Amino acid sequence: MIFTQLILAHLLGDFILQPNSWVADKENRKLKSSYLYLHVLIHTILTFIFLWNLKLWWVAILVGISHFIIDACKAKFSKYSDKKKMVFY
């Protein structure tokens, strides 16, 4: 059950609550983007909300830290030429 809650929080944070302008800012400004930190904060808060258990506070912190590390590495090491434009019909 916890895994399902974490997946739902992640999907909501990455695909619903993150506008394309934030993604573009993170790609352009890398670690200087304030949206990177706001995005991580949103993920941490969503994890707290979806778990709804104060005893699992450490899970939310772990999710926030790991999400920051992953997004920071993606921003720092990816190049625009590495990205392929995706078209959804």
HELIX and SHEET records of a PDB file:
HELIX    1   1 ILE A    2  LEU A   11  1                                  10    
HELIX    2   2 LEU A   12  ILE A   16  3                                   5    
HELIX    3   3 ASN A   20  ARG A   29  1                                  10    
HELIX    4   4 LYS A   30  LYS A   32  5                                   3    
HELIX    5   5 SER A   34  LEU A   51  1                                  18    
HELIX    6   6 LEU A   54  LEU A   56  5                                   3    
HELIX    7   7 TRP A   57  PHE A   77  1                                  21    
HELIX    8   8 TYR A   80  ASP A   82  5                                   3    
END                                                                             
